[in-house]
Amino acid sequence: MPATRVPRRNPTTHACHRKPARPRDPVFVKNRESMSGLVADLRSKVAEVEAGGGEVASAKHTARGKLLAARARSRTRRSGQPFLELSPLAAYGMYDGTIASAGIVTGVVASRAANA
């Protein structure tokens, strides 16, 4: 007689995770509105960082011979290499707002670090 396997239960699964989402449920609506606000806030911060910290900061940065993050992304896109920007909000809100970001743009073949 063959042994029957008992399916193992994932210890991280909880009964509430097996229920289908109910978009009309007041809790769902409240959570969706909250998440939409957070996503909008995140997008505005990323857009601010992508702007590069303003004209004065950009001029200072390029005068030091450094590559702006937007330029690094642009060069990588034009080269056709796949790339990933990691931590675009690193250092955001630190140092009294003098640093917009300290992320890294990395590709398969080459890697460029840029501070905005």
C-alpha positions, 0 to 999 in steps of 0.5 A: 500500500503506497504511503499517502503524502500529507500536504505541508502547510506553509507556516506563513499562510494565515487563514485571512490570506486565503479569502478573495479581495472584496473591493467594496468592503469599507476596509478595502476602500480605506486601505486602497485610499491610504495606499494611493496616497502613499504611492502619490507621495512616493512618485512626487519624491522620486520626481523631485530626486530625478530633477537633480536638486535644482540648477545650483546643485547641478552646476556645482556637481558638474563643475566637480566633474561628477556625473548627474544621476539623470545623465547616467540613466540617459547614457545607459538607456541610449547604450541599449544596456539593461539597467536598474536604478537602486535606492533612488531615495537614498539620503533623501531628506537628510543633511538639511535637504542639501543632498537630493539622493545618493542612489546607484545606476547599475547595468549588466556590463557597466556600473555607474555611481552618481549622487544627485 
